[in-house]
């Protein structure tokens, strides 16, 4: 597909078009296919059903993917696992849903554990899949599963998910399935094709969920566009310490400074970085752990920036030292960064002055006039805790612990700061109502950070000094 091919973007969505383009550039992208935005529109026209023709095309594409990868979907001997991700033509960070490790059931997990010699990894994949599928497809809230994980960690006396062993994860998978059955009234699906159909429908459905509708209204994105679905062979960042996953920008999205900016987690899957479940390390530390993959990643960054002539926001996975690119898109940035990047791109000969001016959204310029603390008062103040300056500005207000409280208090005319363990897409209305956002977990690329930057709202993330008690709405430092 040619660069700048608008039809590709309209039909394949942003993520699908960029994946096709990265593949065309010869970059290491896991094999896969895209179900088009047209299929999404058709799904709504057909009364929220996938018609037979589209269904057959999806299954044909799966067969082709099996041929290319040499693995079989739902097979016990050599199983093919896929990720299912949404991709609208306009970037909607955190608004749509992702499912990883699709194609697993108890028997396939046992086969994977045996083949890889890594039982912990196999059960970790399965518990993640049950969690995501239940949340995204069946709308059983994440919190039920998070509570079960926290309880397990407490019983074992450990702090991090990665400290749980294969037996713990196997027990969790069983607890998750019991939770699913209790909430849904039927067993968790074990058939791979049934899982795939459920996942594709869920992505189409998520185009019409409340948080997507709020985001669309705020960003002038027409409802008629629909979303595409990307089905890709899984690349595993959670198979051990020679694996990992990361999110990176080719320039700093807060200042616009040239140079890699991002975060990396060893032995993790993509959701861990974005959801901010563990606080990640700076991308430069990846160089020490994976020198070969880091060198290749640097080259990829250069290729992509030159190709798109803009700052890129990328997700990638390292599986046993091998790099896989999962997505790229033009990166969201603060107004200050937008000005600097536009000027630098002109200086570097990548853009004309006219193009550079057109790159800047006029609405963004007001963020340069963000409130700031008085420097002298700030210097004299005693800090309560430290976090990451994820989105610029300054804010003050009364503390609230839920998005609903933020909305309610703000409607009463109170100024509030939303304090969360980490934000999730469901919190968007509360984030809009708050003066600023503070999270205990997460980094510079977590959901709170990315959405707050897009809104031009102040956000501090990863303030680990806070001990949070969400149930009783209080925290201690």
Legacy VTK file of the C-alpha trace (Angstrom):
# vtk DataFile Version 3.0
C-alpha trace
ASCII
DATASET POLYDATA
POINTS 477 float
0.000 0.000 0.000
1.320 3.420 -0.893
2.076 5.957 1.833
-0.652 8.565 2.130
-3.210 6.314 0.466
-6.386 7.736 2.045
-8.499 4.781 0.904
-6.200 2.497 2.905
-6.720 4.610 6.007
-10.500 4.793 5.555
-10.920 1.059 4.950
-8.181 -0.391 7.170
-8.329 2.175 9.982
-5.225 3.931 11.308
-3.629 0.910 12.941
-4.315 -1.445 10.006
-3.060 1.065 7.411
0.133 1.677 9.398
0.704 -2.069 9.932
0.311 -2.620 6.175
2.709 0.217 5.521
5.315 -1.020 8.032
5.106 -4.475 6.414
5.665 -2.816 3.011
8.766 -1.098 4.426
10.149 -4.518 5.367
9.886 -3.949 9.132
9.392 -6.887 11.545
5.591 -6.951 11.941
3.763 -10.103 13.171
1.648 -11.630 10.373
-2.051 -10.807 10.394
-5.053 -9.354 8.590
-7.528 -6.486 8.984
-11.325 -6.707 9.040
-12.319 -3.399 7.427
-14.310 -0.423 8.713
-16.871 -1.290 6.011
-17.512 -4.604 7.771
-18.171 -2.603 10.960
-20.713 -0.374 9.198
-22.316 -3.508 7.711
-22.484 -5.086 11.190
-24.611 -2.161 12.427
-26.748 -2.188 9.268
-27.422 -5.909 9.784
-28.733 -5.282 13.307
-25.430 -5.933 15.095
-24.730 -9.249 13.341
-21.764 -10.379 11.228
-23.230 -11.676 7.968
-22.175 -14.995 6.372
-20.101 -13.411 3.613
-17.932 -11.436 6.049
-17.742 -14.452 8.384
-16.427 -16.638 5.533
-13.840 -14.019 4.586
-12.584 -13.873 8.202
-12.242 -17.672 8.331
-10.452 -17.711 4.930
-7.996 -15.111 6.230
-7.428 -17.266 9.353
-6.629 -20.283 7.145
-4.115 -18.186 5.186
-2.550 -16.994 8.460
-2.225 -20.631 9.549
-0.427 -21.462 6.276
2.020 -18.526 6.652
2.823 -19.202 10.317
2.809 -23.000 10.067
0.584 -23.108 13.180
-3.050 -24.074 13.605
-5.771 -22.057 15.326
-7.200 -24.010 18.308
-4.724 -26.866 17.720
-3.358 -28.840 20.679
-0.016 -29.666 19.064
1.139 -26.409 17.468
-1.413 -23.714 18.379
-1.694 -20.320 16.704
-2.579 -17.555 19.169
-3.702 -14.134 17.965
-4.322 -10.654 19.294
-7.508 -8.814 18.329
-7.193 -5.013 18.335
-9.424 -2.220 17.191
-8.257 0.547 14.881
-10.399 3.508 13.866
-9.113 5.914 11.201
-8.597 8.614 13.855
-6.433 7.731 16.849
-8.568 7.118 19.953
-6.068 6.194 22.697
-7.496 3.827 25.272
-11.013 4.295 23.969
-11.272 0.995 22.138
-10.510 -2.518 23.264
-7.757 -5.112 22.873
-7.698 -8.855 23.513
-4.411 -10.801 23.663
-3.650 -14.571 23.517
-6.917 -15.480 21.784
-7.203 -19.188 20.907
-6.410 -20.618 24.338
-8.227 -23.234 26.394
-7.078 -25.643 29.149
-5.776 -28.254 26.671
-3.941 -25.703 24.506
-2.337 -24.200 27.641
-1.030 -27.639 28.658
0.342 -28.142 25.115
2.011 -24.704 25.171
3.533 -25.330 28.599
4.971 -28.646 27.392
6.275 -27.340 24.059
7.900 -24.229 25.543
9.078 -25.836 28.778
7.668 -22.691 30.389
4.558 -23.551 32.400
4.380 -20.160 34.127
4.253 -18.308 30.823
1.482 -20.549 29.424
-0.769 -20.028 32.454
0.040 -16.315 32.547
-1.181 -16.028 28.942
-4.369 -17.906 29.776
-5.309 -15.877 32.866
-4.682 -12.650 30.879
-6.856 -13.907 28.045
-9.759 -14.845 30.358
-9.461 -11.442 32.043
-9.448 -9.434 28.793
-12.077 -11.515 27.016
-14.424 -11.328 30.018
-13.940 -7.570 30.303
-14.070 -6.631 26.623
-16.445 -9.214 25.145
-18.784 -9.989 28.031
-18.380 -6.734 29.984
-17.494 -8.404 33.283
-15.550 -5.542 34.918
-11.767 -5.709 35.354
-12.047 -4.975 39.072
-13.397 -8.449 39.926
-10.274 -10.025 38.451
-7.922 -7.431 39.934
-9.370 -8.200 43.379
-8.682 -11.918 42.888
-5.078 -11.173 41.815
-4.529 -8.857 44.803
-5.936 -11.508 47.161
-3.602 -14.121 45.669
-0.580 -11.792 46.027
-1.531 -11.101 49.640
-1.825 -14.826 50.421
1.567 -15.490 48.850
3.159 -12.438 50.503
4.354 -10.955 47.177
3.996 -7.468 45.670
4.306 -7.963 41.886
2.272 -10.103 39.460
5.540 -11.512 38.077
6.287 -13.081 41.478
3.296 -15.444 41.162
4.298 -18.939 39.969
2.667 -21.343 37.498
0.448 -22.967 40.153
-0.776 -19.575 41.403
-1.653 -18.537 37.856
-3.361 -21.886 37.196
-5.461 -21.366 40.346
-6.244 -17.790 39.233
-7.367 -19.012 35.787
-9.794 -21.364 37.549
-11.058 -18.557 39.808
-11.450 -16.260 36.771
-13.528 -18.863 34.936
-15.712 -19.371 38.005
-16.201 -15.578 38.204
-17.135 -15.559 34.492
-19.677 -18.370 34.970
-21.214 -16.634 37.972
-21.596 -13.314 36.130
-22.583 -14.634 32.673
-24.357 -17.853 33.601
-22.434 -20.055 31.169
-18.965 -21.586 30.861
-16.036 -19.605 29.478
-15.804 -20.443 25.721
-13.120 -23.020 24.921
-13.636 -23.087 21.119
-11.128 -20.832 19.318
-13.498 -19.857 16.477
-16.263 -18.935 18.918
-13.719 -16.781 20.794
-12.671 -15.036 17.562
-16.244 -14.223 16.506
-16.999 -12.912 20.009
-13.896 -10.728 19.938
-14.544 -9.215 16.483
-18.140 -8.419 17.472
-16.900 -6.827 20.709
-14.537 -4.507 18.847
-17.347 -3.461 16.500
-19.598 -2.943 19.540
-16.956 -0.854 21.322
-17.310 1.771 18.563
-20.634 2.602 20.183
-19.672 2.385 23.864
-20.202 5.432 26.137
-16.520 6.363 26.467
-15.931 6.129 22.687
-18.972 8.343 22.106
-17.682 10.964 24.585
-14.228 10.927 22.938
-15.718 11.151 19.445
-17.882 14.142 20.340
-14.897 15.930 21.887
-12.682 15.274 18.872
-15.186 15.721 16.010
-14.935 12.101 14.832
-18.021 11.057 12.786
-19.983 8.032 14.052
-20.305 6.766 10.457
-16.583 5.991 10.146
-16.706 2.736 12.106
-13.659 0.859 13.350
-11.519 -1.831 11.763
-10.353 -4.986 13.576
-6.731 -6.167 13.376
-6.064 -9.870 13.925
-2.364 -10.637 14.354
-0.159 -13.539 15.323
0.900 -13.050 18.955
4.427 -11.959 19.795
5.126 -12.755 23.439
6.879 -10.333 25.731
6.092 -12.419 28.811
8.099 -15.597 28.163
10.943 -14.701 30.518
13.707 -12.206 31.145
14.917 -12.200 27.517
11.493 -10.836 26.519
9.694 -7.571 27.086
7.380 -4.955 25.737
7.531 -1.209 25.303
5.970 2.013 24.115
8.200 4.717 22.662
8.091 8.071 20.899
10.761 9.231 18.440
10.759 12.638 20.214
9.703 13.782 23.662
5.899 14.356 23.535
6.088 16.903 26.381
8.984 19.072 25.152
9.523 18.012 21.535
13.231 17.290 22.152
14.716 14.927 19.551
15.676 11.510 20.862
13.968 8.343 22.027
11.409 8.809 24.757
9.580 5.822 26.162
9.269 2.969 28.562
10.065 -0.714 28.635
9.112 -3.653 30.844
10.882 -7.016 30.828
8.780 -10.179 30.992
5.505 -8.352 30.286
2.738 -7.994 27.707
1.742 -4.715 26.072
-1.204 -4.008 28.322
1.120 -3.898 31.363
2.923 -0.775 30.088
-0.170 1.090 28.942
-2.358 0.126 31.927
0.402 1.114 34.304
0.066 -2.073 36.392
3.838 -2.049 36.977
5.995 1.072 36.854
8.306 0.597 33.838
11.960 1.475 33.202
13.202 4.148 30.803
13.694 3.001 27.218
17.475 3.602 27.445
17.746 0.694 29.915
16.542 -1.592 27.137
19.924 -1.006 25.478
21.710 -2.810 28.340
19.285 -5.754 28.382
18.711 -6.215 24.632
21.535 -4.501 22.725
20.707 -6.171 19.370
16.960 -5.497 19.527
17.616 -1.932 20.730
19.970 -1.249 17.810
17.360 -2.585 15.382
14.629 -0.565 17.120
16.673 2.624 16.690
16.947 1.933 12.953
13.185 1.285 12.766
12.526 4.635 14.502
14.657 6.443 11.939
12.912 4.638 9.051
9.447 5.469 10.375
10.154 9.136 11.119
11.661 9.638 7.694
8.748 7.827 6.056
5.898 9.599 7.880
7.858 12.888 8.284
6.431 13.262 11.779
7.048 12.188 15.374
5.952 8.552 15.825
4.364 6.771 18.787
5.191 3.062 18.604
4.381 -0.153 20.452
6.741 -3.098 20.215
7.535 -6.472 21.764
10.803 -8.354 22.172
10.389 -12.139 22.126
13.562 -14.030 23.030
15.643 -11.051 21.926
13.775 -10.628 18.595
12.009 -7.331 17.865
8.395 -7.150 16.653
6.674 -3.857 15.777
3.009 -3.882 16.840
1.932 -0.400 15.762
3.012 3.104 14.833
1.048 6.337 14.608
1.703 10.074 14.635
2.316 10.780 18.324
0.053 12.923 20.484
2.033 15.879 21.883
1.694 18.976 24.022
1.396 22.369 22.304
4.936 23.248 23.358
6.241 20.021 21.787
4.105 20.557 18.651
5.754 23.939 18.046
9.263 22.634 18.602
8.731 19.497 16.477
7.213 21.527 13.611
10.191 23.924 13.632
12.729 21.072 13.897
11.142 19.161 11.009
11.571 22.269 8.837
15.221 22.637 9.960
15.818 18.937 9.213
14.413 19.392 5.707
11.518 16.975 6.321
8.712 19.546 6.024
8.124 22.854 4.270
7.188 25.831 6.439
3.606 25.681 5.112
3.290 21.991 6.007
4.746 22.647 9.474
2.189 25.362 10.231
-0.635 23.086 9.039
0.559 20.340 11.433
-0.338 22.411 14.511
-3.903 22.238 15.789
-4.895 25.824 16.670
-6.951 24.521 19.625
-3.730 23.201 21.114
-2.030 26.553 21.352
-4.105 27.563 24.361
-2.304 24.879 26.377
0.789 27.091 26.225
-1.172 29.371 28.518
-1.602 26.605 31.147
-1.631 27.614 34.819
1.789 27.334 36.496
2.735 27.324 40.180
4.587 30.353 41.502
8.257 29.267 41.250
9.230 30.871 44.589
6.278 29.323 46.450
7.066 25.966 44.889
10.658 26.122 46.046
9.569 26.930 49.613
6.939 24.140 49.731
7.539 20.684 51.256
6.737 17.925 48.744
4.378 15.173 49.948
5.414 12.680 47.314
7.066 12.390 43.921
5.598 11.235 40.641
6.141 11.685 36.907
5.111 14.943 35.235
2.997 13.209 32.605
1.054 16.245 31.352
2.028 19.888 31.904
0.401 22.620 33.936
-0.584 23.003 37.560
-3.821 22.251 39.347
-5.354 22.367 42.793
-8.595 21.086 44.215
-10.277 18.728 46.656
-9.385 15.066 46.363
-11.899 12.587 44.915
-11.330 8.884 44.310
-13.864 7.980 41.621
-14.816 9.402 38.238
-18.469 9.611 39.352
-17.520 11.702 42.405
-15.424 13.994 40.198
-18.423 14.660 37.932
-20.823 15.126 40.854
-18.526 17.458 42.831
-17.599 19.514 39.759
-21.307 19.996 38.984
-21.663 21.453 42.496
-18.951 23.961 41.586
-16.142 22.246 43.553
-12.646 22.117 42.030
-11.371 18.540 42.281
-8.264 16.446 41.715
-9.030 12.874 40.617
-6.773 10.423 42.493
-6.739 6.817 41.200
-4.550 3.736 41.471
-4.513 4.064 37.707
-7.142 5.420 35.340
-8.950 3.292 32.792
-11.020 4.322 29.765
-14.210 4.224 31.907
-12.877 7.224 33.890
-12.992 9.667 30.964
-15.956 11.728 32.218
-14.318 12.153 35.638
-11.012 13.082 34.024
-12.786 15.816 32.061
-14.472 17.188 35.189
-11.276 17.292 37.285
-8.710 20.092 37.413
-5.918 17.542 37.411
-5.221 13.795 37.673
-2.904 11.954 40.088
-2.221 8.215 39.789
-0.301 5.849 42.067
0.833 3.505 39.297
1.773 3.960 35.680
4.317 5.862 33.672
4.581 8.520 30.986
2.696 6.336 28.475
-0.049 5.075 30.803
-3.721 5.705 30.004
-3.921 8.703 32.373
-0.814 10.311 30.843
-1.856 9.911 27.203
-5.493 10.981 27.651
-4.609 13.939 29.931
-2.048 15.187 27.375
-4.679 14.943 24.646
-7.125 16.933 26.822
-4.492 19.503 27.805
-5.060 18.636 31.453
-2.436 18.456 34.217
-1.466 14.889 35.206
1.065 13.376 37.614
1.440 9.591 37.289
3.369 6.839 39.072
3.343 8.496 42.510
4.342 5.326 44.361
4.655 7.180 47.704
0.870 6.963 48.049
-0.721 3.947 49.748
-4.188 3.763 48.295
-7.367 2.338 49.798
-9.864 2.735 46.955
-12.665 0.854 48.731
-12.707 3.267 51.686
-11.833 6.336 49.584
-8.662 7.350 51.439
-4.909 7.326 51.007
-1.807 7.709 53.157
1.644 8.967 52.345
LINES 1 478
477 0 1 2 3 4 5 6 7 8 9 10 11 12 13 14 15 16 17 18 19 20 21 22 23 24 25 26 27 28 29 30 31 32 33 34 35 36 37 38 39 40 41 42 43 44 45 46 47 48 49 50 51 52 53 54 55 56 57 58 59 60 61 62 63 64 65 66 67 68 69 70 71 72 73 74 75 76 77 78 79 80 81 82 83 84 85 86 87 88 89 90 91 92 93 94 95 96 97 98 99 100 101 102 103 104 105 106 107 108 109 110 111 112 113 114 115 116 117 118 119 120 121 122 123 124 125 126 127 128 129 130 131 132 133 134 135 136 137 138 139 140 141 142 143 144 145 146 147 148 149 150 151 152 153 154 155 156 157 158 159 160 161 162 163 164 165 166 167 168 169 170 171 172 173 174 175 176 177 178 179 180 181 182 183 184 185 186 187 188 189 190 191 192 193 194 195 196 197 198 199 200 201 202 203 204 205 206 207 208 209 210 211 212 213 214 215 216 217 218 219 220 221 222 223 224 225 226 227 228 229 230 231 232 233 234 235 236 237 238 239 240 241 242 243 244 245 246 247 248 249 250 251 252 253 254 255 256 257 258 259 260 261 262 263 264 265 266 267 268 269 270 271 272 273 274 275 276 277 278 279 280 281 282 283 284 285 286 287 288 289 290 291 292 293 294 295 296 297 298 299 300 301 302 303 304 305 306 307 308 309 310 311 312 313 314 315 316 317 318 319 320 321 322 323 324 325 326 327 328 329 330 331 332 333 334 335 336 337 338 339 340 341 342 343 344 345 346 347 348 349 350 351 352 353 354 355 356 357 358 359 360 361 362 363 364 365 366 367 368 369 370 371 372 373 374 375 376 377 378 379 380 381 382 383 384 385 386 387 388 389 390 391 392 393 394 395 396 397 398 399 400 401 402 403 404 405 406 407 408 409 410 411 412 413 414 415 416 417 418 419 420 421 422 423 424 425 426 427 428 429 430 431 432 433 434 435 436 437 438 439 440 441 442 443 444 445 446 447 448 449 450 451 452 453 454 455 456 457 458 459 460 461 462 463 464 465 466 467 468 469 470 471 472 473 474 475 476
